[in-house]
Amino acid sequence: MKKDSKKDSAVSPVIGTILLVAITVVLVAIISAVVMGMTGNVGQTYTVGVKVTNDGSNTIVTITGGDLKQMTEAYIINASTNKKLTSIEVGIPNTVDPALTGETTVVGKFSTGNQTIWSGNLQ
């Protein structure tokens, strides 16, 4: 007569389950380390208020407020021009001659790099 021993029949599934859980934990740790490392290069953003208008013959750019302590320069850029604004003080209008039309961007130069502070389509 043959005796069946069923004491060890559950060992393989238990070891397999433990290995699957261990592999999952290791993968989660690796993926989270990679994702957390990616956020280290995100730069600081600044908030700057800008009013851009056309008066028919000129484009007028006025800084209305915001994080100006770190801004050293500002430029107005479109397909036909790339001009440095003469003043980056609040309330002082900068006149760009002739008036600009089309997609236009105002870019601020900060200690941490350049940032678009206004973008729009001028008529």
C-alpha positions in Angstrom: 0.0 0.0 0.0 1.1 3.4 -0.9 0.8 6.2 1.6 0.2 9.8 0.4 1.9 12.5 2.3 0.2 15.8 1.9 2.2 17.7 4.4 4.5 19.4 1.9 2.0 20.1 -0.9 1.4 23.7 0.1 5.1 24.7 0.3 5.5 25.6 -3.4 2.5 28.0 -3.6 3.5 29.8 -0.4 7.1 30.3 -1.6 5.8 31.5 -5.0 3.5 34.0 -3.3 6.3 35.3 -1.1 8.5 35.7 -4.2 5.8 37.6 -6.1 5.2 40.0 -3.2 9.0 40.6 -2.8 9.4 41.3 -6.5 6.5 43.7 -6.4 7.9 45.6 -3.5 11.3 45.9 -5.1 9.8 47.2 -8.4 7.7 49.8 -6.6 10.8 51.0 -4.7 12.8 51.3 -7.9 10.0 53.1 -9.8 9.3 55.5 -7.0 13.1 56.3 -6.7 13.2 57.1 -10.4 10.1 59.3 -10.3 11.2 61.2 -7.2 14.6 61.8 -8.9 12.9 63.4 -11.9 11.3 66.2 -9.8 14.7 67.5 -8.7 15.2 69.6 -11.9 11.9 71.5 -11.8 12.7 75.2 -11.7 10.9 77.9 -9.8 8.1 79.7 -11.5 7.3 83.4 -11.1 4.1 85.3 -11.3 4.3 88.6 -13.1 1.4 90.7 -14.3 1.7 92.2 -17.7 -0.6 94.4 -19.8 0.0 94.4 -23.5 -2.0 96.7 -25.8 -1.9 98.3 -29.3 -2.8 101.9 -29.7 -2.8 101.8 -33.5 0.8 102.8 -34.1 2.6 101.3 -31.1 2.5 98.3 -28.9 2.6 99.2 -25.2 3.8 96.8 -22.6 3.3 97.6 -18.9 4.4 95.5 -15.9 1.5 95.6 -13.4 3.1 93.7 -10.5 4.3 90.3 -9.3 7.6 88.7 -8.5 10.0 91.3 -9.9 12.9 91.0 -7.4 14.4 88.1 -9.4 13.6 89.5 -12.9 16.6 91.3 -14.4 15.3 91.9 -18.0 12.2 91.4 -20.1 11.8 91.0 -23.9 8.8 91.2 -26.3 9.1 88.7 -29.1 7.1 87.9 -32.2 7.9 86.9 -35.8 9.2 90.4 -36.7 10.9 91.6 -33.5 12.8 90.7 -30.4 13.2 93.8 -28.3 14.4 94.3 -24.8 11.9 96.3 -22.6 13.4 99.6 -21.4 11.8 99.4 -18.0 10.7 96.5 -15.8 9.3 98.7 -13.0 5.6 98.5 -12.1 3.4 101.0 -13.9 6.0 102.3 -16.4 4.9 101.7 -20.0 7.3 100.4 -22.6 6.6 101.5 -26.1 7.4 99.3 -29.1 7.3 101.0 -32.5 5.7 100.0 -34.8 2.7 98.2 -33.4 3.1 94.4 -33.4 0.5 92.0 -34.7 0.1 88.2 -34.5 1.4 85.8 -31.9 3.5 87.7 -29.4 5.3 86.7 -26.2 6.8 88.6 -23.3 9.7 86.7 -21.7 11.2 87.6 -18.4 14.8 86.8 -17.6 15.2 85.6 -14.0 18.1 84.4 -11.9 16.9 80.8 -12.5 16.4 81.2 -16.2 13.9 82.6 -18.7 10.1 82.3 -18.3 7.2 83.3 -20.5 5.2 85.9 -18.6 2.6 86.8 -21.3 1.6 85.3 -24.6 -1.2 86.3 -26.9 -2.4 87.3 -30.4 -2.2 91.0 -31.0 -4.5 92.6 -33.6 
